[in-house]
Amino acid sequence: MRRAETVHLCRTAQLRNLAALILLSLALTGCIFSKSETFRYRLTVEVDTPDGIKAGSGVLQVSVTETGDSPFILPEARGVRSQARGEAVVVDLGGGHLLFALLDKADSIAHAAFDPPRYRGDYGSIRTIRQLKETEGDADVPREAYPMLVTFADIEDPMTVRQVDPDNLADIFGQGVSIKGITVEMTTDAVTTGIERRLSWLDNLAAYRKVPNNPFSSNLPHEIGALRNR
C-alpha cells in the first residue's frame, strides 16, 4: 500500500474515532437524550385598597429541559431542570408605596394555578408543559403557592427591603389594604422588562459586594436576588 493511501486511512480512522467520542460525550451528558419546552405566562396581582383595586402584572418565561433515563446517560445528567426569566411584578399602591411579587416560585406557580395533568415516564414533564401551553383563560394561584411579597422602606436603598405577609398587608400599608387575588394566564407576549426604572440601584449591585468581581461576596438581603432574572 502506498504511503498516501496509508495516511488517508489513518486520518479517516482518527475522524471516526473522534466522532464516536463526541457522540459518547453528548450521550453521557444527556445532550442527545434531552427535550426542552418554553412557556410564558402573565402573573397579575390585585390589591384591595381604600381607593379601589390596585393591580400590577408582568410576563415571565420558563424554560424546562428533561433528560430521559438511559444507560448511556450519567445519573447526574438525568432529570428535569428549569430556569425562569423575567422580573418581579410591581403593584403601585399610591402614596409612594410599592408592592413587589418576587420570582422565588416563578418556575412552579403556573402549574400550581392550572394543575395540569402530571404524566409519568420519560419526558413526562415536557408532555405536561405542552398541555399547559394549550390552557386558555386565567386561573387563581392558591394561597400556598403565592410568591414572596416585599416592599422597601426607602426605594433608593436595597438594604431596606421588607417582607410583606400576604395575609396582613394592612400591617405595613395601613387599614383597608389586602390581597384581592393573584392570577396566572398563559400568553405569548414578550417578557416584561424595565423594573430598573423603579429600582435605580438594580443595575449596580456590584457596589454592594465586599469583593467587586465576586457576586458571592454580596451583603444584600437574599430577597434582592429574586427581583429579576435575565
Secondary structure, DSSP 8 states (H G I E B T S, - for coil): --HHHHHHHHHHHHHHHHHHHHHHHHHHTTGGGEEEEEEEEEEEEEEEETTEEEEEEEEEEEEEEEE---TTS-GGG-EEEEEEEEE-EEEEEETTEEEEE-STTTTTHHHHHH------STTHHHHHHHHHHT--SEEE--GGG---EEEESSTT-GGGEEEE-TT-THHHH-TT-EEEEEEEEEE-S-----GGGT-TTGGGGGGGBSSTT-GGGB-S-GGGGGSEE-
